[in-house]
């Protein structure tokens, strides 16, 4: 029996008449709803976001898509997996800019992550970094601002309304500080001819929206924009275990990448290496 069998006809018609939410992934509009429907024209608020207009609340400019094709999906992931009819997340995903600094600082603080994505530039080991976070967090916030303004900071942000709810950083492997760790140094999978490879450094989602498909949407956004940015492959260093605390999966869970078609090129228990080629079909 349909879950809406007892719902009055008037309410059903009103619900179906509501505009469908959308997800901009590097400029590709992903429609997300409980039941597939025809394309609808984006609402004025969506158009303002896509053109990068300043919001009336004084927040950073809205998303500025950098690619322009469209694809259609019937719904986004809900809690515990895909559920048609789950309340859509209404996300817009785009490249991070210097104007995002205040919203990103708020995002990291709300998510309980005081690193402000400075670990990969920090001169020192993990213990020294933790001490620096505890004693001088202001410097890490300013370091984030400087990276955003430099134009060399490659990251995606997922917006929901006027707040950032998800973040993914990527870049050349030589900038990924994890590659210097003993468990990854000198692995055979890193030998061979050089490739234009995007390494996923880290990702973070607000606690209340985890397991809702935000991380997957961020990874898909990178896949769809990677070739235009000059990358031939995407590489990740996820956690291969399950059942741990959320904070342990800051490089993403292995299952997420396996579902996206990534191949395991180094299978070592909790610290695998996965890789996926990007093609014109992703664009």
N, C-alpha and C positions, 0 to 999 in steps of 0.2 A: 504494500500500500504506500502511496506517495506520502512523504512527511507533511505535505501541505493539504492533505485530503479534507481536513476539517476547517480549512481557512476559507472565509467568505470570498465569493467571487470578486467583490469590489476590491478587497485587499490584495488579491492575487494580481488583478489588472493594474492596481496602483504600483505594486512592487515591480512588475515587469516594465512599467513605463518609466521607471527611474533611469537616469543616464548611467551607462556602464562606466565603472572606474577604469583607469588605464595605467600602464607602466611604461615609461620611456626608458629604453635600454640603449644608451649611446644613440639616441635619436630614433630608435625603433619603438613604435608604440605597441605595447603588449596589452591587449584588452583582457581583463580578468573579472570573471563573474561566475555565478553558479550555473548558468545555463547559456550555451553558445547563442549569440544573436548577431545580427548584421552590424557592420561598422557604423558607429555613430560619430557625429562631429564632436571634436573636443570642446569642452566647455570653456568659457572665457577665462576662468582661473587657470585652466591647463595651458591655454595659449599664452597667458602672461608668464607662466613659469618657463615655457619653452623658449620664449623670446628673451628671458633673462631680466625681466623688469624688477625694479625694487619694490618689495612689499610695503604696505602701509605701516607695518609694525616696526620697520627699521631693520629687519633681518637682512641677511645676505641676499643678493639677487637670486632669482629662481634658476632652475636648471637650464643650461644652454646645450641642446643636443648637437653633436658633431657629425652624425650620420643620419640618413633620412629614409631608410626603407622600413616597411611595416611587416609585422608578423602577428598572427592571431593565436591565442591559447584560450581554452575555455575557463580556466580558473587558476588561482595560485594555490600552493600548498597550504593546508591548514594544519592545526596541531595534530601530531601523530601520523602525518602523511597527507596525501591528496584527498580532499573531500569536496566534491561539488556542492556548492551552496555555502561553504565557509565564507565568513565575512572577508571580502577582498582587502588586501593590504594597501592598495592605491599608492604604489611606490613610483618614484621617478629616480632613475639612476643616471649619474653623469660623472664626468671627471671633476676632481676636486680643484678648486681655485683659491687664490689668496683671500677672496671675499668670504670664504667659508670658515675662516679661522675662529671667530666667536662661536659659531654653531658647532664646530668640531671640538673645541675645548669643552663646551657644555655636554656634548655627546660622550666624550671620554670620561668626564666626571660622573655623569649619570650612570654610565655602564660600569663604574667602579674600577676603571683602568687609568691609572695616573701616569702611564708611560708616555702618552701623547706621541706615540710612534717615533720615539727618539733613540731606541735601543740600537738600531742599525748604524747610527752615526756616532754613538757614544764611544769614547776612547777608554776602554776598560772592560773588565769581565762582568759577568752577570751579577756577582755579589757587589761590586763597586757601583753598578747601575742601580741596584735596589737601594743602596745607601744614598745615592744621589737623589732618587725619587723621594725618599723620606725627609731629606734635609734641604732640598733646593728644587721643588717642583716648578717654581716660577720660571726657572731657566729652561725647563723642558717645554713649557708652553711657548716661550719666545722662540725656541729652536724650531717648533712646529711652524710658527709664523714665517720664519726665515726660509724654511724649506718650501713652503707654499709660494712665497714670493720669488723664489729662485727659478721657478719654471722647470726644475729637474725632478720634482716630487711627483711620481706617478701613482695616483690613487683614485679609487672610485668611491663615491658617497651615495647612499640610498636615502632619499628624502621621503618623508611622509608628512604631508602638509608643510608646516614651517619648521620642522625639526629633522635632524639627521638621525636615522635609526640603524644604519649599517655602514660599514667601512671596509674596504679591501685595498691593501697596498701591494704593488707589484713593481718590477723593474729588472734590469739585467742581473744575472746571478752573482756577479762579482760585487754587487752592492748589498747582497743579502748576507747579513752577518752570521746566519746559521751555517752557511757553507764553510765557515772556518772551524766549526765544532768537530771534535774528534770523530764522532759517529758518521760524519759526512765527508771528511777529508780523504782524498785519494781513492774514492770509490770508482770502480771500473765504469759505471754509467756516466761519469763526468769526463771520461777520456774521449778521444776521437776528435774529428774535425769540429771547429767551432760552429755554432748555430746561433741564429738570432732568436734567442730564447727569453721569454718573459717568466721570471720566477715570482711566484706568489709569496710575499714576505709574511703577511699576516692578514687576519680578518676579524671583525668584531661586530656583534649585533646587540642591541639593547636587550636585557634579560627578558622583558615581557613579550618580545617578538621572536625569541629563539624557537627553532623547530617549526617555523611558519613559512620557510622557503626564501627568506631574505638572503642568506648566504648563497643559496643556489642561484638566485637572481643576479647577485654580484658576480659570481663566477661566469654565468652565461653572458653577462654584459662584457666582461673581459674577452671571452671567446669571440664575440661578435665584432669587437673593435680592435683586436690584437693585430690583425694583418694590416690594417690601415695605419697602425703605429709602427710598422716595420718588423713585427715579430713573426717567426715561422712556427714556433712551438710555445706551449705553456707548460711550466713545470711547477710542481708543488711538493712540499715536504710535510704531509699531513700526519696526524696521529693514527696509528693502526689499531689501537685498542678501543674498546667500548666500555661504557659504564663509569667513566671518570667524571670529575667535576668539569663544568663548562669551561672554566679558565684554562684547562689543559689542552683545549682544542683551538687555540688561537691561530694555528696554521690550517685549521679545517679538519674534519673527520675523513678518514679514508673512504667511507661509504659514499659520501657526497661526490667525490671525484670518480669513483667506479661507476656510479649511475650516469655520469656525464661522459663516459667512454674513455677515461684516462687509463693508460696501461701502466702496470707496476713494473718499473725498470730496475728497482732494487728492493727486494723483499726481505726486510729485516724487522720482524716482530712489530714493536710499537713505532718504529721510525722508517717507514717505507719512503720511496721516491716514486712519484708518478709523473707521467708526461703525456701530452696530447698535441698532435699537429693541428695547426689552424689552416683552413683552406678558404677558398672563395665561397664555398657553400655556407660558411659561418657568417659571412658578411650580410 
